[in-house]
Structures are given as C-alpha cells and as structure tokens.
C-alpha cells in the first residue's frame, strides 16, 4: 500500500505546481486547478481508508497475492494452521485451529493464553524449525514451527502446523503394551523347606505352590511353564506386567502364607525384564534380575529396565542351607587360583571392621597354608580394629602382613600374576582401594551382604551367600576344605571368631547351625574367647558418649528408636553401630537408627532391627545398604537436621508401603 500512496502524492504535488503556474497567467484556470486538487486529496484519503479495510479482510482470508485455488487449498487444509507474530499475537488462523482452540475471534490474541505449552521466544531467536507436543481434549498434536521472513531485517511471522498424531501415539502405546516380558521364578531354598515337612505333605506343598503360581499367571493373561520343582518360566505382555507391579506382586505374600505343616516359610525370588531388542536379551536381563533377587536374600521381586533396578518384597530372612557343597567347590576353585598366582592381595571395605579384617586375615592364612605370598591392603587403621591391628603387627611370626595403597599398586604393576581377593563387600567403590580391582584382571569376591545395584561383575570367582552370618564365617568354611588338616595360627582363628561375634552380636543375630560349627572349628584351632572379647574393648570416653547418645533417643510409631550426636566423632561409625545395638534393648523397640557425624562432616547412619522391619530397604532409600537386620549409609553435604528429616521421611515411607501391602 505504501507504493500507491507515493504515486498519489507525486500526482498531487505536480498538480499543485501547475496550479501555482496557472495563477500567474489565468486566475480562473488556477481556481479550477485548486478545486480539482482538493477534490483529489479527499478522494485519495477515502480510497486509502477503503483499501486498509480491504487489506485487513485480505489478511484474514490469506489473500497473499495468490490465485484462488492456492488460497482455498491453504485455508481449507485438513490440519489446524495458525500464523503469529514473533511475540505470539495471532494474525491469521483457519477453521480447524478455531475448532481445537474451541474459541472464535482469536485475531490479536496471544497464543500462549490459549495453549500455555506454546512459547515462541526460542523459535524467534533461532529462526529454525522446531517441534512441540501438545495434548488437547484427548488428542495428541505435534506442533511444527516455521519462521517466515521477507527480508533479513524483518522479524518475520511464525507459522504453526498442528499435526494430529493421536493414532500414531495410540498405536505406539499398543505396541509397548503388547511387548513380551519374561519372568524367571525360583522357589527359595525349596529343598530345605521340603526337608522340614512331613513326607505325606511334601507333594501337597509342591502342588500348592504350583497351583497358586498358575492361578496368579492366568489372572494376568500370562503363560507359565514349570521347568523343574523350584523353577518357573513366565511370558507376559507389558500391560499386564504393569498391572502386576501396581499390585506390588501380591504373589509374594500369597506364597509366603502357605502352611501345610512346613516349619520354614515358602518364599519366591522373581527376576523380571520388559522386552529388550531381542528375546535372548530379554531372557539375559531377567536372569540378571533373578541373580540380584537371590543375592539380596530372596523373597522379593527385582525388575530391571534400562539398567535401573526396582525392588518389591524382601520381608523374610534368608534360609540357611544345610549342605556345604558350595563352600567345598569354592575352596577347590580358590585353591587353583591361588596356586596359579605369584602374589595375592586381600582387601575389605573402607573403614574396615573386625569382620572385614578377620576375613582378610583368614584368607591370608589360606595363602600361607598353600605356600603363597599374600598381603592385606590397608592404608590406615581405625578405632574399631586398633587392638587386633596392633596384635597382628607385633606378631613376628606373621611377617609383613599389611601394605598401603601405593605399595599394592607397585605390586600389581611389577608382577604379572596377581590375584585380588575382596572380602566383606561387593561394591567396587566401597573397597579399601577401588583402583586395585581395575589394575588386576583376576578378582575373587567373598561377601555375605544383600546385593545392591553396584557389584563387582567381572570377578573370576564369586562366593556370595546372604544367609551367612559374616564374611568370617564364609572364610572359615572355605579353610576347612582348603587342605586335609588345615592349621590356622591362633591369631588368625581369633580374628575370624571376632568377625563372627561382631556381625552376630555375640551369636544373637543371623546365627545358624553352620555359624556355631564354624565357631567350634575356630575353637579347635586355638581361638581364646576371652582374648577375642578384648578386641571389642573401648575407652571410658566412648562409653560416656554412647550413654549420652542413648539419652537423646526418641521413639516414633511406638516401636522405632532414633537418636543422634551433633558432635564430630573420629570413630563415628563405630559409635553409631554400638548405640544402635543398645537401643534395641529398650522394651517395645523393634528397630533403631543412629545418626552421627565424622571429622569430615560426613553423616553416618547405622540401622539395626530384630528382623520384623527390613532396615536394608530404608537405608537403600538413602543410598546405603546392608542386611535385613543390619544396615547403614553415608550422606554427604547435608546437615544433621536434614539427615534426620530424610531418615524420618524414609522410615514413614517404608511404614506406609508396609501398611498398603497388608
């Protein structure tokens, strides 16, 4: 329109010029020219107003210098279209857009007021085509933005195309729902359970377990196949798998409630995987999840999706196996690995306790019996092992037992056949020297803690039994098969017995028949219980501090004791563990939690339970782990008050989950 106005203006100026000239020659002709000039001026003004109105109508009908067929094609496109200024103000739209907006008269309205998810600021800045997804009245739209510019200086207009992808989304969801998942089921320690049932009831027990599993699978449209008496294979689609998960795998409680005269509870371990790229990969993932469930003590379900584990259940203690076949096979394999090595390095977890040091010294004794040089990797001692540590260093017959991190690194670099034995932990980052695992290509793992997500996966030999009371008990059993008549030194036997006594709280927790048999063997090897008791002695200040922390305890829900110490403690981990044990002596308390702070301002939380409450699950919520009745965690960059709040939230969350599953 600006071009036309320039033309009119040129005409008017020309006529005014000639009117002035005519004035000098003929007055009447000049008046006529002026009259004509004024008439043209007002007529031009009226025409411009009329053209402005027509231009507005032209914009609204998309009359952008296109022929009629093109205009009709764009205006009546079967998808919603909208044109906006870069600030979001709508300048044009078609009827389909008006339909999904469920409004009319939208010119001049900011599109963000209609659809909050739409933001044109980034589109205007980049000038690139972008995509947003929008849900409108149960329909799913993919919005494509396109910036139209008439020149480099022009900020342009933004064209929005609303592409309805509801059918594609529904089809994709249907595809996801029909993906085939695999569930691997194992009845935990079924042989031990059957051994404790009368002969006449054994077929009844097996049939009851099978019948309940089949009914459960059929209720979810799944196919179940019995592999053998204690293994089942299940195929289920993703939608029904999600329904199982929503019900928190109620089959765990159903199987646990079976009572046909069995003195031991029947429990299941389930390893589950949603559909991976192939059925083979799906099965491998389910198998890995089942290993995780068994490694955590059984009676639980583990789902693995995208390298993320989800846990359900875990209410029962692991059942002790009566047979020592596995211990014997492990001892034979370990013997071969040690014979094939030039050097053996042994390490436990960071800030080792008596069980870690006892198991390490017991493994050191195995290497001595087999005639191989071994060392225990330990950078520094701590108050929980100081007495035993000093006894080992002062015993001339033991030789050089301990090496620091730097010395261990040089050994690995200078010798080809080095074997690393990790005891009392399975998490790489919690070992005394994590780099050592990567420096050596042969690692042996001996641990009794319930398995967490982190695990030393590339170990050449894994002896992981959650039913065992301690790593020291496991090493003691291996020693009995390492030679015909193995001869332990007295200090080695006492260190192992101290480890067992620590983790069983003087044979009160997690103590089975095999625990007492291991202790009896150590007594035969010369372990003195009075001497072992001295390893646990503390100073007067520690006992005074323990009493003060006990005094700070508060009881929540009438059965859970929580206490804290707001001072920095050099032996915070040891103090927290001792206080947690003491709090269980309070009448009515079934679990205890103690929060302390070490010299580095790292928060330590120690948890204990009589087994009625799974403190491992609570500690896992805070990034830790452990056993059903003994667990712990560490928190960094948090205050004591924040740690208390997070702990109480985790406890209440656990109690709510427990209540919802009843």
C-alpha positions in Angstrom: 0.0 0.0 0.0 2.9 2.4 0.5 3.7 2.3 -3.2 0.3 3.6 -4.2 0.4 6.4 -1.7 3.8 7.6 -3.1 2.2 7.7 -6.6 -0.8 9.7 -5.3 1.5 12.1 -3.5 3.5 12.7 -6.7 0.3 13.5 -8.7 -0.9 15.9 -6.0 2.4 17.8 -5.9 2.5 18.0 -9.7 -1.0 19.5 -9.8 -0.2 22.0 -7.0 2.9 23.1 -9.0 0.9 23.7 -12.2 -1.9 25.5 -10.2 0.7 28.0 -9.0 2.0 28.5 -12.5 -1.6 29.0 -13.9 -2.2 31.6 -11.2 0.3 33.9 -13.0 -1.5 33.6 -16.3 -5.2 32.9 -15.7 -6.9 33.3 -12.3 -10.0 31.2 -13.2 -8.0 28.3 -14.5 -5.9 28.4 -11.4 -9.0 28.2 -9.1 -10.3 25.3 -11.1 -7.0 23.5 -10.6 -7.0 24.2 -6.8 -10.6 22.9 -6.6 -9.6 19.8 -8.5 -6.6 19.3 -6.3 -8.7 19.5 -3.1 -11.2 17.0 -4.6 -8.4 14.6 -5.5 -6.9 14.9 -2.0 -10.2 13.9 -0.2 -10.9 11.2 -2.7 -7.4 9.8 -2.2 -7.9 9.8 1.6 -11.2 7.9 1.2 -9.7 5.4 -1.1 -6.8 4.7 1.3 -9.2 4.0 4.1 -11.2 1.7 1.9 -8.0 -0.1 0.9 -6.9 -0.5 4.5 -10.3 -2.2 5.3 -9.9 -4.4 2.3 -6.3 -5.2 3.3 -7.5 -6.4 6.8 -10.0 -8.6 5.1 -7.4 -9.7 2.7 -5.1 -10.9 5.6 -7.9 -12.8 7.3 -8.7 -14.7 4.2 -5.0 -15.2 3.4 -5.2 -13.2 0.1 -1.4 -13.1 -0.2 -1.1 -12.4 -3.9 -2.0 -16.0 -4.7 -4.6 -17.3 -7.1 -7.9 -18.5 -5.8 -7.1 -22.2 -5.9 -3.9 -21.8 -3.8 -5.8 -19.7 -1.2 -8.6 -22.3 -1.0 -6.0 -25.1 -0.6 -4.3 -23.4 2.4 -7.4 -22.1 4.1 -9.1 -25.4 3.9 -6.2 -27.6 4.8 -7.4 -30.6 7.0 -4.9 -29.7 9.7 -5.1 -26.7 12.1 -2.9 -23.8 11.0 -2.1 -20.6 12.7 0.1 -17.6 11.9 1.6 -15.4 14.7 3.9 -12.5 15.2 7.1 -13.3 17.0 5.6 -12.1 20.2 2.8 -14.7 19.9 0.0 -12.5 18.7 -2.3 -14.3 16.3 -2.6 -12.7 12.8 -4.4 -15.5 11.0 -5.8 -19.0 11.6 -8.1 -21.4 9.8 -11.3 -23.1 11.0 -9.5 -26.3 12.1 -7.4 -24.2 14.5 -10.5 -22.5 15.8 -12.1 -25.9 16.4 -9.2 -27.3 18.6 -9.0 -23.9 20.5 -12.7 -24.1 21.0 -12.9 -20.3 20.6 -13.7 -17.8 17.8 -12.5 -14.3 17.2 -8.9 -15.1 18.0 -7.2 -12.4 16.0 -4.9 -10.3 18.2 -5.0 -12.9 21.0 -1.6 -14.2 22.3 -1.4 -17.9 21.5 0.2 -18.6 24.9 -3.1 -17.6 26.5 -4.8 -20.4 24.5 -2.1 -23.1 24.9 0.3 -22.5 27.7 2.8 -25.0 26.4 3.5 -22.9 23.3 6.4 -20.5 23.7 7.6 -18.7 20.5 10.5 -16.9 22.1 13.1 -19.5 21.3 11.7 -20.1 17.8 12.0 -16.3 17.1 15.6 -16.2 18.3 16.9 -19.2 16.4 14.7 -18.9 13.3 14.8 -22.6 13.0 12.1 -25.1 12.6 11.2 -26.7 15.9 8.7 -29.1 17.3 6.4 -29.2 20.4 3.9 -31.8 21.6 0.5 -30.8 22.8 -2.4 -32.7 24.4 -5.8 -31.2 23.6 -9.1 -32.8 24.6 -7.7 -36.4 24.5 -6.0 -35.7 21.1 -2.2 -35.5 20.7 -0.7 -32.9 18.4 2.8 -32.4 17.2 3.3 -28.7 16.5 5.8 -27.7 13.9 7.0 -24.1 13.9 8.3 -22.4 10.8 9.6 -18.8 10.7 8.7 -16.8 7.5 10.8 -13.7 6.8 10.5 -11.3 3.8 14.0 -9.8 4.5 17.0 -10.2 6.8 15.8 -7.2 8.9 12.3 -8.4 9.1 11.5 -10.2 12.4 9.1 -12.4 10.4 6.0 -14.3 11.2 5.7 -17.8 12.7 3.6 -20.4 11.0 2.3 -23.2 13.3 1.2 -26.5 11.9 -0.8 -28.7 14.3 -0.3 -32.3 13.2 -2.7 -34.8 14.8 -0.6 -37.9 15.9 -3.2 -39.5 18.2 -3.5 -42.6 16.1 0.3 -43.0 15.9 0.6 -42.5 19.7 -2.1 -44.9 20.4 -0.5 -47.4 18.1 2.9 -46.9 19.7 1.3 -47.4 23.2 -0.5 -50.5 22.0 2.9 -51.8 20.7 4.5 -51.1 24.0 1.7 -52.8 25.9 2.0 -55.9 23.8 5.7 -56.2 24.2 6.6 -59.6 25.7 8.4 -59.6 29.1 10.0 -62.5 30.8 9.6 -63.5 34.5 12.0 -66.1 35.9 10.8 -67.5 39.2 12.7 -69.6 41.8 11.3 -71.0 45.0 13.9 -70.1 47.6 15.8 -73.0 49.2 12.9 -75.3 48.4 15.0 -78.4 49.3 15.5 -77.1 52.8 11.8 -76.2 53.1 10.7 -79.7 51.9 13.1 -81.3 54.4 11.2 -79.7 57.2 7.8 -81.1 56.0 6.4 -84.5 56.7 6.7 -86.9 53.9 3.0 -87.1 53.3 2.7 -83.3 53.0 5.6 -82.7 50.5 3.5 -83.4 47.4 0.8 -81.2 48.8 3.3 -78.4 49.3 4.7 -78.7 45.8 1.2 -78.8 44.3 0.0 -75.8 46.3 2.9 -73.7 45.2 2.4 -74.7 41.5 -1.4 -74.1 41.7 -1.0 -70.6 43.2 1.5 -69.6 40.6 -0.6 -70.8 37.7 -3.7 -69.0 39.0 -1.7 -65.9 39.5 -0.3 -66.0 36.0 -3.7 -66.8 34.4 -5.3 -63.8 36.2 -2.8 -61.6 34.3 -3.1 -63.4 30.9 0.4 -64.7 31.3 1.8 -68.1 30.2 3.7 -70.1 32.9 5.9 -73.1 32.4 7.3 -75.3 35.1 11.0 -76.0 34.4 11.5 -78.2 37.5 10.2 -78.4 41.0 11.5 -74.9 42.0 11.9 -73.0 38.8 9.2 -71.5 36.6 9.3 -69.5 33.3 6.6 -66.9 32.6 5.8 -64.9 29.5 3.6 -61.8 30.0 2.9 -58.6 28.0 4.0 -55.2 29.2 0.4 -54.0 30.1 -0.2 -57.0 32.4 3.3 -56.7 33.8 2.5 -53.2 34.8 -0.7 -54.4 36.5 1.4 -56.9 38.4 3.7 -54.1 39.5 0.7 -51.9 40.5 -0.3 -54.7 42.9 3.3 -54.9 44.2 3.5 -58.6 43.1 1.0 -59.9 45.6 2.1 -63.5 44.7 5.0 -63.0 47.1 2.6 -62.7 50.0 0.3 -65.5 48.7 3.2 -68.0 48.6 4.6 -66.8 51.9 1.2 -67.6 53.5 1.2 -71.3 52.5 1.0 -73.5 55.6 0.8 -77.3 55.1 2.8 -78.1 58.1 6.0 -76.5 56.9 8.2 -75.1 59.6 10.1 -72.8 57.2 8.2 -70.2 55.1 7.9 -70.8 51.4 9.2 -67.7 49.5 9.9 -66.8 45.9 12.5 -64.8 44.0 11.4 -63.2 40.8 13.7 -61.7 38.1 11.8 -59.7 35.5 12.6 -57.9 32.3 10.4 -56.0 29.9 11.0 -56.6 26.2 14.5 -55.8 25.1 15.7 -55.7 21.4 15.6 -59.5 21.2 14.0 -62.3 23.2 17.5 -63.5 24.0 18.5 -60.2 25.6 15.2 -60.1 27.5 16.0 -63.5 29.0 19.5 -62.4 29.9 18.2 -59.3 31.6 15.6 -61.4 33.5 18.3 -63.8 34.6 20.5 -60.9 35.8 17.5 -59.6 37.8 16.9 -63.0 39.4 20.6 -63.1 40.4 20.0 -59.8 42.0 16.9 -61.0 43.9 18.8 -64.1 45.1 21.8 -62.0 46.1 19.6 -59.9 48.2 18.3 -62.8 50.3 15.3 -63.9 48.2 11.6 -63.4 49.0 11.5 -60.5 46.6 10.9 -59.3 43.0 13.5 -57.4 41.0 12.6 -55.7 37.8 15.4 -54.4 35.5 14.5 -51.8 33.0 17.1 -49.7 31.2 19.9 -50.6 33.7 17.6 -49.5 36.5 16.5 -51.9 39.2 13.2 -51.8 41.0 12.6 -53.9 44.2 9.5 -55.3 45.7 9.2 -57.6 48.8 12.2 -58.7 50.9 10.3 -59.3 54.1 11.9 -62.7 55.1 15.3 -63.7 56.2 17.4 -65.9 54.0 17.2 -69.6 54.9 20.4 -71.2 55.9 21.5 -74.0 53.6 22.4 -77.2 55.4 24.7 -78.5 52.7 28.3 -77.3 52.4 28.7 -78.4 48.8 29.1 -74.8 47.5 31.7 -74.0 50.2 33.7 -77.0 49.2 33.5 -76.2 45.5 34.5 -72.6 46.2 37.5 -73.8 48.2 38.7 -76.0 45.4 38.4 -73.2 42.8 40.1 -70.7 45.2 42.9 -73.1 45.8 43.5 -73.4 42.0 43.5 -69.6 41.6 46.0 -69.1 44.4 48.3 -71.8 43.1 48.2 -70.1 39.7 49.2 -66.7 41.2 52.6 -65.3 42.1 51.1 -62.8 44.7 47.8 -62.4 46.5 46.4 -59.1 47.6 43.5 -59.1 50.1 41.3 -56.1 51.0 38.0 -55.4 52.7 35.8 -52.3 52.7 36.8 -48.8 53.6 36.9 -48.2 57.3 37.2 -51.9 57.9 35.6 -53.6 61.0 36.5 -56.8 62.7 34.6 -58.9 60.2 36.4 -57.4 57.3 39.8 -57.7 59.0 39.1 -61.2 60.3 38.0 -62.4 56.9 41.1 -60.8 55.3 43.4 -62.4 57.9 41.7 -65.8 57.4 42.3 -65.5 53.6 45.9 -64.5 54.4 46.1 -67.8 56.4 44.8 -69.8 53.4 47.6 -68.4 51.3 50.1 -69.2 54.0 48.8 -72.8 54.1 49.2 -73.1 50.3 52.7 -71.6 50.4 51.9 -68.3 48.6 52.9 -64.8 49.5 50.0 -62.6 50.4 49.3 -59.1 51.9 46.4 -57.3 53.3 45.8 -53.9 51.7 45.1 -51.3 54.4 46.1 -47.6 54.3 45.2 -46.8 57.9 43.7 -48.5 61.0 40.7 -47.2 62.9 39.4 -47.4 66.4 37.2 -50.5 65.7 40.2 -52.6 64.7 43.1 -50.9 66.5 43.6 -53.7 69.1 43.6 -56.5 66.6 45.7 -54.5 64.2 48.4 -53.8 66.7 48.5 -57.5 67.7 49.0 -58.5 64.1 51.8 -56.0 63.6 53.5 -57.1 66.9 53.4 -60.8 66.0 56.8 -61.6 64.5 55.6 -64.9 63.1 53.1 -63.2 60.8 55.8 -61.3 58.9 54.8 -58.3 56.8 51.0 -58.5 56.6 49.9 -55.0 55.6 50.7 -52.9 52.6 49.4 -49.4 51.7 47.8 -48.4 48.5 51.0 -47.2 46.8 52.8 -50.5 47.6 49.8 -52.5 46.4 49.8 -50.6 43.1 53.5 -51.2 42.5 53.0 -54.9 43.2 50.3 -55.1 40.5 52.4 -53.2 38.0 55.6 -55.2 38.6 54.1 -58.7 38.7 52.0 -60.4 36.1 50.0 -63.0 38.0 48.5 -61.1 40.9 45.2 -62.3 42.5 43.0 -59.8 44.4 40.6 -61.2 47.0 37.8 -58.8 48.1 36.1 -59.7 51.4 33.0 -58.3 53.2 31.8 -56.1 50.4 30.6 -56.4 46.8 30.5 -52.8 45.9 33.6 -51.6 43.9 33.6 -48.1 45.3 33.4 -49.3 48.9 36.5 -51.4 48.7 39.7 -50.3 50.6 41.4 -49.4 47.2 38.9 -49.4 44.3 41.6 -48.8 41.7 43.1 -52.2 42.6 40.1 -54.0 41.0 41.0 -52.4 37.7 44.7 -52.9 38.0 44.3 -56.7 38.2 42.4 -58.9 35.8 41.7 -61.6 38.3 39.4 -60.8 41.3 37.8 -63.1 43.8 34.7 -61.9 45.8 33.6 -63.3 49.2 30.7 -61.5 50.8 27.5 -62.0 52.8 25.7 -58.7 52.4 22.5 -58.4 50.4 23.3 -57.5 46.9 22.9 -53.9 45.8 22.9 -52.4 42.3 26.7 -51.9 42.3 28.5 -55.2 42.0 32.0 -56.5 41.0 30.7 -58.1 37.9 34.0 -59.2 36.3 35.2 -61.3 39.3 36.6 -64.7 38.2 35.1 -66.3 41.4 32.1 -65.1 43.4 31.2 -66.6 46.7 28.1 -64.5 47.7 25.8 -66.0 50.3 23.3 -63.8 52.1 22.3 -66.4 54.6 25.8 -66.4 56.1 26.3 -64.5 59.4 29.5 -62.9 58.3 32.4 -63.0 55.8 34.5 -64.5 58.5 32.1 -67.5 58.8 32.3 -68.0 55.0 36.1 -67.9 55.0 36.2 -70.3 57.9 34.2 -72.8 56.0 36.5 -72.5 53.0 39.5 -73.0 55.2 38.1 -76.4 56.3 38.3 -77.7 52.7 41.5 -76.0 51.6 43.6 -78.8 52.9 43.2 -82.2 54.6 44.2 -80.8 58.0 44.4 -77.1 57.8 46.4 -75.5 60.6 45.5 -71.9 61.5 47.6 -69.7 63.7 45.9 -68.7 66.9 45.7 -65.1 66.0 44.2 -65.9 62.6 41.5 -68.1 64.3 40.8 -65.4 66.9 40.4 -62.7 64.2 37.9 -64.9 62.4 36.0 -65.6 65.6 35.9 -61.9 66.4 34.4 -61.2 63.0 31.7 -63.8 63.5 30.9 -62.4 67.0 30.7 -58.8 65.7 28.2 -59.5 63.0 26.1 -61.9 65.1 26.2 -59.6 68.2 27.7 -62.4 70.2 25.6 -65.1 68.4 22.3 -63.3 68.8 21.6 -62.2 65.2 21.7 -64.3 62.0 23.1 -67.3 63.8 22.6 -70.7 62.2 23.9 -74.2 62.8 26.8 -73.5 60.4 27.7 -70.4 62.4 28.2 -72.5 65.6 30.1 -75.2 63.6 32.4 -72.5 62.2 33.0 -71.1 65.7 33.6 -74.7 67.0 36.3 -75.2 64.4 38.0 -72.0 65.3 38.0 -73.0 69.0 39.7 -76.2 67.9 42.3 -74.1 66.2 43.1 -72.4 69.5 40.9 -69.3 69.5 40.5 -67.9 73.0 37.1 -66.3 73.6 38.5 -64.2 76.4 41.2 -62.8 74.2 38.6 -62.3 71.4 36.5 -60.3 73.8 39.4 -57.9 74.4 39.3 -56.9 70.7 35.9 -55.2 71.4 37.1 -53.1 74.4 36.7 -49.3 74.2 37.8 -46.4 76.4 35.7 -44.6 79.1 35.1 -41.6 76.9 33.5 -43.8 74.2 31.1 -45.4 76.8 30.2 -41.9 78.1 29.5 -40.7 74.6 27.4 -43.8 73.9 25.3 -43.2 77.0 24.8 -39.6 76.0 23.5 -40.5 72.5 21.2 -43.1 74.0 19.8 -40.4 76.2 19.0 -38.3 73.0 16.8 -41.1 71.6 13.2 -40.5 70.7 10.6 -43.2 69.9 8.4 -42.9 66.8 5.4 -45.0 66.0 5.9 -46.6 69.4 8.5 -49.1 68.1 11.3 -47.2 66.3 14.1 -45.5 68.1 16.1 -42.7 66.5 19.0 -40.9 68.1 21.8 -38.6 67.1 25.1 -37.0 68.2 25.7 -33.4 67.0 29.5 -33.5 67.8 32.1 -34.6 65.3 33.4 -38.0 66.1 36.6 -39.6 64.9 35.0 -43.0 65.4 31.5 -42.0 64.4 30.8 -45.3 62.5 31.7 -47.5 65.5 29.8 -45.3 68.0 26.7 -45.3 65.8 26.7 -49.1 65.5 27.1 -49.6 69.2 24.4 -47.1 70.1 22.0 -48.8 67.6 22.7 -52.1 69.3 22.0 -50.6 72.7 18.7 -49.0 71.6 17.3 -52.5 70.7 17.4 -53.3 74.4 14.6 -50.8 75.0 11.3 -52.6 75.6 9.0 -52.4 72.6 11.7 -51.2 70.1 11.9 -53.4 67.0 14.4 -51.2 65.1 16.8 -48.4 65.8 18.6 -45.7 63.8 21.6 -43.6 65.0 22.9 -40.5 63.2 26.5 -39.3 63.8 29.0 -37.0 62.0 32.7 -37.8 61.4 35.6 -35.4 61.3 35.0 -34.7 57.6 31.4 -33.7 58.3 30.1 -36.9 56.6 26.9 -38.1 58.1 26.8 -41.7 59.2 23.6 -43.6 59.8 23.6 -47.0 61.4 20.4 -49.1 61.5 19.5 -52.3 63.5 16.4 -54.4 63.6 15.1 -57.6 65.1 14.1 -58.7 61.6 10.5 -57.6 61.8 11.4 -54.4 59.9 13.7 -54.5 56.9 16.2 -51.7 57.6 18.1 -52.6 54.4 15.3 -51.2 52.3 15.2 -48.0 54.4 19.0 -47.5 54.1 18.8 -48.1 50.3 16.3 -45.3 50.0 19.2 -43.1 51.4 21.9 -44.6 49.2 23.2 -47.3 51.5 22.5 -51.0 52.1 23.3 -54.0 54.2 21.2 -56.7 55.7 17.6 -57.0 56.7 18.5 -56.5 60.4 21.8 -54.6 60.0 22.4 -51.8 57.5 24.0 -48.4 57.2 24.5 -45.4 54.9 26.6 -42.3 54.5 25.3 -38.8 53.5 27.5 -36.0 52.2 26.8 -32.3 52.0 23.9 -32.4 54.3 23.4 -31.1 57.9 22.4 -33.3 60.8 18.9 -31.8 60.8 18.5 -32.5 57.1 19.7 -36.1 57.6 17.2 -36.5 60.4 14.4 -35.3 58.2 15.4 -37.5 55.3 15.7 -40.5 57.7 12.2 -39.9 59.2 10.7 -39.5 55.7 12.2 -42.8 54.6 11.0 -44.6 57.7 7.5 -43.3 57.3 7.5 -44.1 53.6 8.5 -47.7 54.4 5.7 -47.9 57.1 3.2 -46.6 54.6 4.3 -49.1 51.9 4.1 -51.9 54.5 0.6 -50.8 55.5 -0.6 -50.6 51.9 0.5 -54.2 51.2 -1.5 -55.7 54.1 
